């Protein structure tokens, strides 16, 4: 990656691939955004930093890593749906078995849409990977995480959030805090305004690719004083305009590699992967709908030592209902820091985990 002409350079502002920083690639479809993120990933691999590739397109573009120059000498792990099986020459495991220890054993970890039976299953499970990032308290090298369409982070988070505002807030927090847990993020987007302003101010490097008819967003139109609008409208896929957090900007290029997935290509066939999806796993859900106050009562009674059967008899539900609510409560506390039902009801238990056994185990 080379900067050929700086429009403005404020001190030493070279691009770093050894720190936990955030990179955004912005441009129209086909402008080379994802290829640029892959190139950044190559630089991290050269610095012995693992790469985690998430949220690829439905055609499996992230699987192109399997035919890159790194496929022969780097350890690669494929994550797939819990009800799917994958046959290939690389290691694979259900996404529910993923742990931070995998970052110490593999150089490239890929979660790709064709390896899941549905996009809903994929987006729901990817939240577990995001949440695990917060538990990485020590490291020797940063991890470069590729998020190929930043808006998909929001869609994914909405699977486990009470509303869209909460989903956006949790993603803003993740992007802001990622560097503190040793994660460097590579994001791309076709629409700059789909990235919340609170996220945009945390970006270390913004790479503008071909802008098409969109042009620069209104708060960045001052760059037109340095660069001809028409030249930014249709750049070669290997070209970019770089804007850094410090305010430096310039025109550069990167070596456009040929292993990136091509439109219409059957990437599964070309990299030798066979996938079989089993029946969807169905989780039992109680038919009785419990409101926030009833949920708080379940938590309070369980905290006091009542059995699930005693709580169910008291509320007129099945034994599975209180157990289901305690399970959901504890998962939200672990994942989000507090239970949303308890929070809305202003319960002091909103941040507390509650010990409990499954139905049939009546010990408190």
C-alpha positions as CSV (number, residue, x, y, z in Angstrom):
1,X,0.0,0.0,0.0
2,X,1.5,3.3,-1.2
3,X,0.5,6.9,-0.8
4,X,1.5,8.6,-4.1
5,X,0.4,12.1,-3.3
6,X,-0.4,13.7,0.0
7,X,-3.0,16.5,-0.1
8,X,-2.1,17.3,3.5
9,X,0.2,15.5,5.8
10,X,0.3,16.3,9.5
11,X,3.5,14.9,11.0
12,X,4.2,11.2,10.9
13,X,0.9,9.6,9.8
14,X,2.0,6.3,8.2
15,X,-0.5,3.5,8.1
16,X,0.0,1.0,10.9
17,X,-0.8,-2.7,10.7
18,X,0.5,-3.7,14.1
19,X,-2.0,-1.9,16.4
20,X,-5.7,-2.3,17.3
21,X,-7.0,0.3,15.0
22,X,-10.2,0.8,12.9
23,X,-10.3,0.9,9.1
24,X,-13.3,1.8,7.0
25,X,-13.6,1.2,3.2
26,X,-16.3,3.3,1.5
27,X,-17.5,3.1,-2.1
28,X,-20.0,1.8,-4.6
29,X,-20.6,-1.9,-5.3
30,X,-17.6,-3.4,-7.2
31,X,-15.2,-0.6,-6.3
32,X,-12.8,-3.0,-4.5
33,X,-13.8,-2.3,-0.9
34,X,-13.6,-5.9,0.3
35,X,-10.4,-6.5,-1.6
36,X,-8.9,-3.6,0.2
37,X,-9.9,-5.0,3.6
38,X,-8.4,-8.4,2.6
39,X,-5.2,-6.6,1.7
40,X,-5.1,-5.0,5.1
41,X,-5.7,-8.5,6.5
42,X,-2.6,-9.7,4.6
43,X,-0.5,-7.0,6.3
44,X,-1.7,-8.1,9.7
45,X,-0.9,-11.8,8.9
46,X,2.6,-10.7,7.9
47,X,2.9,-9.2,11.4
48,X,1.8,-12.5,13.0
49,X,-1.7,-11.2,13.9
50,X,-4.7,-13.5,13.3
51,X,-7.6,-12.5,11.0
52,X,-11.3,-13.2,11.8
53,X,-13.6,-12.7,8.7
54,X,-17.3,-12.1,9.5
55,X,-20.5,-11.0,7.8
56,X,-19.5,-11.8,4.2
57,X,-22.1,-11.6,1.4
58,X,-24.5,-14.5,0.9
59,X,-22.3,-15.9,-1.9
60,X,-19.5,-16.6,0.5
61,X,-16.8,-14.1,-0.5
62,X,-14.9,-14.7,2.8
63,X,-14.1,-18.2,1.7
64,X,-11.7,-16.8,-0.9
65,X,-9.1,-16.9,1.8
66,X,-8.9,-20.6,1.1
67,X,-7.3,-20.0,-2.3
68,X,-5.1,-17.2,-1.1
69,X,-1.3,-17.6,-0.8
70,X,-1.9,-18.1,2.9
71,X,-4.0,-21.2,2.6
72,X,-1.0,-23.5,2.4
73,X,1.1,-22.2,5.3
74,X,-1.5,-20.7,7.7
75,X,-3.9,-22.6,10.0
76,X,-7.5,-21.9,9.0
77,X,-10.7,-22.6,10.9
78,X,-14.2,-22.5,9.4
79,X,-17.1,-21.7,11.7
80,X,-20.5,-23.2,10.6
81,X,-24.0,-23.5,11.9
82,X,-24.8,-25.9,14.7
83,X,-27.1,-27.9,12.4
84,X,-24.7,-27.9,9.5
85,X,-21.8,-30.2,8.6
86,X,-18.8,-29.1,6.5
87,X,-16.3,-31.2,4.6
88,X,-13.0,-29.7,3.5
89,X,-9.3,-29.9,3.9
90,X,-9.3,-27.3,6.7
91,X,-10.5,-27.5,10.3
92,X,-14.1,-26.6,11.0
93,X,-16.3,-26.4,14.1
94,X,-19.9,-25.4,15.0
95,X,-19.9,-21.7,15.9
96,X,-21.3,-22.5,19.4
97,X,-17.9,-24.1,20.2
98,X,-15.9,-21.1,19.2
99,X,-13.7,-19.7,22.0
100,X,-11.0,-17.1,22.4
101,X,-8.5,-20.0,22.6
102,X,-9.1,-20.4,18.9
103,X,-7.3,-17.1,18.3
104,X,-4.1,-18.7,19.7
105,X,-4.3,-21.8,17.5
106,X,-5.5,-20.4,14.1
107,X,-4.2,-17.6,11.8
108,X,-7.5,-17.2,9.9
109,X,-11.0,-17.8,11.2
110,X,-13.9,-17.5,8.7
111,X,-17.6,-17.4,9.3
112,X,-19.3,-17.4,5.9
113,X,-23.0,-17.4,5.1
114,X,-23.1,-20.6,2.9
115,X,-22.0,-22.5,6.0
116,X,-25.3,-21.7,7.8
117,X,-28.8,-23.0,7.0
118,X,-30.3,-19.4,7.2
119,X,-29.1,-15.9,7.6
120,X,-31.1,-15.6,10.8
121,X,-29.1,-18.4,12.4
122,X,-25.9,-16.8,11.2
123,X,-26.6,-13.4,12.5
124,X,-27.9,-14.7,15.8
125,X,-24.8,-16.8,16.5
126,X,-22.4,-14.1,15.4
127,X,-23.4,-12.1,18.4
128,X,-21.7,-14.7,20.6
129,X,-18.4,-13.9,18.8
130,X,-18.9,-10.2,19.3
131,X,-19.7,-10.6,23.0
132,X,-16.6,-12.9,23.5
133,X,-14.4,-10.0,22.4
134,X,-15.0,-8.2,25.7
135,X,-13.5,-11.2,27.6
136,X,-10.1,-10.9,25.9
137,X,-8.2,-9.1,28.6
138,X,-4.7,-9.9,27.6
139,X,-2.9,-10.4,24.3
140,X,0.5,-10.2,22.6
141,X,-0.8,-9.4,19.0
142,X,-4.0,-7.6,17.9
143,X,-6.7,-9.5,16.0
144,X,-7.9,-8.1,12.7
145,X,-11.7,-8.6,12.4
146,X,-13.2,-8.1,9.0
147,X,-16.8,-6.9,8.9
148,X,-17.6,-6.7,5.2
149,X,-20.8,-4.7,5.5
150,X,-21.0,-2.6,8.6
151,X,-24.8,-2.3,8.5
152,X,-25.0,-6.1,9.0
153,X,-23.6,-5.5,12.5
154,X,-26.8,-3.6,13.3
155,X,-29.0,-6.3,11.8
156,X,-27.2,-8.9,13.8
157,X,-27.4,-7.0,17.0
158,X,-31.2,-6.5,16.6
159,X,-31.6,-10.3,17.0
160,X,-30.7,-9.9,20.7
161,X,-31.7,-6.3,21.4
162,X,-35.1,-4.9,22.5
163,X,-35.1,-2.2,19.8
164,X,-33.1,-0.6,17.0
165,X,-31.7,2.2,19.2
166,X,-30.3,-0.3,21.7
167,X,-28.8,-2.3,18.8
168,X,-27.0,0.8,17.5
169,X,-25.8,1.8,20.9
170,X,-24.3,-1.6,21.5
171,X,-22.5,-1.6,18.2
172,X,-21.2,1.9,18.8
173,X,-19.9,0.7,22.2
174,X,-18.3,-2.4,20.5
175,X,-16.4,-0.3,17.9
176,X,-15.3,2.1,20.5
177,X,-14.1,-0.5,22.9
178,X,-12.7,-3.1,20.5
179,X,-9.1,-1.7,20.7
180,X,-9.1,-2.1,24.4
181,X,-9.5,-5.8,24.0
182,X,-7.0,-6.1,21.2
183,X,-9.3,-6.1,18.2
184,X,-8.6,-4.1,15.0
185,X,-11.7,-3.7,12.9
186,X,-11.9,-3.6,9.1
187,X,-15.4,-2.3,8.0
188,X,-16.9,-1.6,4.6
189,X,-20.0,0.2,3.5
190,X,-21.7,1.4,0.4
191,X,-23.5,4.2,2.3
192,X,-21.5,6.4,4.6
193,X,-24.6,7.7,6.4
194,X,-25.4,4.1,7.4
195,X,-22.4,4.4,9.8
196,X,-23.5,6.3,12.9
197,X,-21.6,9.5,13.6
198,X,-20.5,8.2,17.0
199,X,-18.8,5.3,15.1
200,X,-17.3,7.5,12.4
201,X,-15.5,9.7,14.9
202,X,-13.6,6.6,16.2
203,X,-12.2,5.6,12.8
204,X,-8.5,5.7,12.4
205,X,-8.4,5.4,8.6
206,X,-11.1,6.0,6.0
207,X,-10.4,4.7,2.5
208,X,-12.7,6.2,-0.1
209,X,-13.0,4.1,-3.2
210,X,-15.1,4.9,-6.3
211,X,-17.9,7.1,-5.0
212,X,-20.3,6.9,-8.0
213,X,-23.2,9.3,-8.0
214,X,-23.2,9.5,-4.2
215,X,-20.1,11.6,-3.9
216,X,-18.6,12.5,-0.5
217,X,-20.9,12.9,2.5
218,X,-21.8,16.5,3.4
219,X,-19.4,16.8,6.3
220,X,-16.5,15.7,4.1
221,X,-17.1,17.8,1.0
222,X,-14.2,20.0,2.0
223,X,-12.0,17.3,0.5
224,X,-13.1,18.6,-3.0
225,X,-10.9,21.6,-2.4
226,X,-7.9,19.2,-2.9
227,X,-9.3,16.5,-5.3
228,X,-11.3,16.7,-8.5
229,X,-14.8,15.3,-7.9
230,X,-14.9,13.4,-11.2
231,X,-11.6,11.7,-10.4
232,X,-13.1,10.3,-7.2
233,X,-16.3,9.3,-8.9
234,X,-14.8,6.4,-10.8
235,X,-11.4,5.3,-9.5
236,X,-9.6,2.1,-10.5
237,X,-10.3,-0.7,-7.9
238,X,-6.6,-0.5,-6.8
239,X,-6.9,3.2,-6.0
240,X,-8.2,5.0,-2.9
241,X,-8.4,8.4,-1.2
242,X,-7.2,8.1,2.4
243,X,-8.3,10.2,5.3
244,X,-6.7,9.6,8.7
245,X,-7.9,10.4,12.2
246,X,-5.3,13.1,12.5
247,X,-6.6,14.9,9.4
248,X,-4.0,13.8,6.8
249,X,-5.3,12.8,3.4
250,X,-3.8,11.6,0.1
251,X,-4.2,9.4,-3.0
252,X,-2.7,5.9,-3.0
253,X,-2.9,2.4,-4.4
254,X,-2.6,-1.1,-3.2
255,X,-1.8,-4.3,-5.1
256,X,-5.2,-5.7,-6.2
257,X,-4.9,-9.4,-5.7
258,X,-6.6,-12.0,-8.0
259,X,-7.8,-14.5,-5.4
260,X,-10.8,-12.4,-4.3
261,X,-14.2,-13.9,-5.2
262,X,-15.5,-13.0,-8.6
263,X,-19.2,-12.2,-9.3
264,X,-21.2,-15.4,-10.2
265,X,-18.4,-17.7,-9.1
266,X,-19.3,-20.9,-7.2
267,X,-16.7,-20.3,-4.4
268,X,-17.6,-23.5,-2.6
269,X,-16.8,-25.6,-5.6
270,X,-13.5,-23.8,-6.3
271,X,-12.1,-24.2,-2.8
272,X,-13.4,-27.7,-2.4
273,X,-16.0,-27.3,0.4
274,X,-19.1,-29.5,0.8
275,X,-21.9,-28.3,3.1
276,X,-24.9,-30.2,4.3
277,X,-27.6,-28.5,6.4
278,X,-29.7,-30.6,8.8
279,X,-33.1,-29.7,10.1
280,X,-33.5,-26.5,12.0
281,X,-33.0,-26.8,15.7
282,X,-36.2,-25.8,17.5
283,X,-35.9,-24.5,21.0
284,X,-38.9,-25.1,23.3
285,X,-40.7,-21.8,24.2
286,X,-43.4,-21.4,26.7
287,X,-46.8,-20.4,25.3
288,X,-47.5,-18.3,28.3
289,X,-46.4,-14.7,27.8
290,X,-44.8,-13.2,30.9
291,X,-44.6,-9.4,31.3
292,X,-41.8,-7.4,32.9
293,X,-43.3,-7.4,36.4
294,X,-44.0,-11.1,36.3
295,X,-40.5,-11.7,35.0
296,X,-39.1,-9.7,38.0
297,X,-41.2,-11.8,40.4
298,X,-39.8,-15.0,38.9
299,X,-36.3,-13.7,39.5
300,X,-37.0,-12.6,43.0
301,X,-38.7,-15.8,44.0
302,X,-35.9,-17.9,42.5
303,X,-33.4,-15.7,44.4
304,X,-35.3,-16.4,47.6
305,X,-34.9,-20.1,47.1
306,X,-38.2,-21.1,45.6
307,X,-38.2,-24.1,43.2
308,X,-39.3,-23.8,39.6
309,X,-42.4,-25.9,40.4
310,X,-43.3,-23.6,43.3
311,X,-42.9,-20.5,41.1
312,X,-44.9,-22.1,38.3
313,X,-47.7,-23.0,40.7
314,X,-47.7,-19.6,42.1
315,X,-48.0,-17.9,38.7
316,X,-50.1,-20.6,37.0
317,X,-47.6,-21.6,34.4
318,X,-45.6,-24.7,33.4
319,X,-42.3,-25.5,35.1
320,X,-40.5,-24.5,31.9
321,X,-41.7,-20.9,32.0
322,X,-39.7,-19.7,35.1
323,X,-36.7,-21.8,34.0
324,X,-36.8,-20.1,30.6
325,X,-37.0,-16.7,32.1
326,X,-34.1,-17.3,34.5
327,X,-32.0,-18.6,31.6
328,X,-32.8,-15.6,29.4
329,X,-32.1,-13.2,32.4
330,X,-28.7,-14.7,33.0
331,X,-27.7,-14.7,29.3
332,X,-28.6,-11.0,29.0
333,X,-26.7,-10.1,32.1
334,X,-23.6,-11.9,30.8
335,X,-23.9,-10.6,27.3
336,X,-25.2,-7.1,27.8
337,X,-24.4,-6.4,31.4
338,X,-28.1,-6.2,32.5
339,X,-31.5,-7.8,31.9
340,X,-33.7,-5.7,29.8
341,X,-37.0,-6.8,31.4
342,X,-35.6,-6.1,34.9
343,X,-34.2,-2.8,33.7
344,X,-37.5,-1.6,32.4
345,X,-39.1,-2.7,35.7
346,X,-36.4,-0.9,37.7
347,X,-35.5,-4.1,39.5
348,X,-32.3,-4.2,41.7
349,X,-31.6,-7.7,40.1
350,X,-31.1,-6.2,36.7
351,X,-27.4,-6.8,36.8
352,X,-27.3,-9.9,39.0
353,X,-27.1,-13.5,37.7
354,X,-29.4,-16.0,39.4
355,X,-28.5,-19.6,40.0
356,X,-31.0,-22.2,39.0
357,X,-31.5,-25.7,37.9
358,X,-33.5,-27.0,35.0
359,X,-37.1,-28.1,35.5
360,X,-37.3,-31.3,37.5
361,X,-34.4,-30.2,39.8
362,X,-36.2,-28.6,42.7
363,X,-33.4,-27.7,44.9
364,X,-33.1,-23.9,45.2
